[in-house]
Amino acid sequence: MLQQRTAGERIFELVNFAFLLVLMAATMYPVYYSAIASISEPTDFVAHRGLLLLPQGLSLDAYSMVFSNNMILRGYGNTLIVVGMGLLVNLTLTSLGAYALSRKSLYYRRPLTLFIVFTMFFSGGLIPFYLTVKGAGLGNTLLALIIPQAINTFNLIIMRTAFEAIPDSLEESAKIDGANDFVILFRIMIPISLPVIAVMILYYGVSHWNAWFHAMIFLRDRELYPLQLILREILISGETAGMVTGAESADTAMLGETLKYGAIMVATLPVLCVYPFLQRFFVKGALLGAVKG
């Protein structure tokens, strides 16, 4: 028989719901503001004061400028290359490393794991990192955004723990049938751990998509700039005048304001569209690969 909730429990649920509602509104409003601002009439938007709840007029000039600008389109292409190649490298090397560390027969398994975890908390610093990448001949190439970030230690530990949770009997049965380590990894471990793979795709993909700092350090050729670095220039440096042609200086400044929000939405929407497809794997994969105490 279900027990009726007390007055205190009802009050707690009400307060909790109100708090989460306010938190959701505070989180979603910046995205909503950017979307509304990007389709507003530039003159009306600049003149508006206070909270922006509805579009100020209606204009798609910002998106027209964004998609007609070669710099943004090239940045989009560079980012897609980095995300695609980066995910391939990340998933391959992380899977291989996690599988090796998850094998109980691996010599010096614990010291190796501690040595790898050590890199999560200590590094050589930015200057040695820059000199290492430059000395490897990766400077001013897109590989500088992929190879140095090939394996994330936190993601490696998550996948290793997920592999450790798979029963040893499956591996033993496969070895009796003549399977080697590569067959066991790619035909048994990875198919069973698909939720964890989905989490890795989300973690690594978002990391590559949002990356701009390493691009700013290593890339000198503007033709190689990823989307986020171009967006940074637009937002911080205010480099919108070159993107707006055939307009008076006042109109250029006003259109530049909505153009910034249009660029933000163009850079954000792909991640927002992909996340719902991976979200159902997220909790299961994260729990499956949770670090055991």
Disulfide bonds with the S-S distance in Angstrom:
none
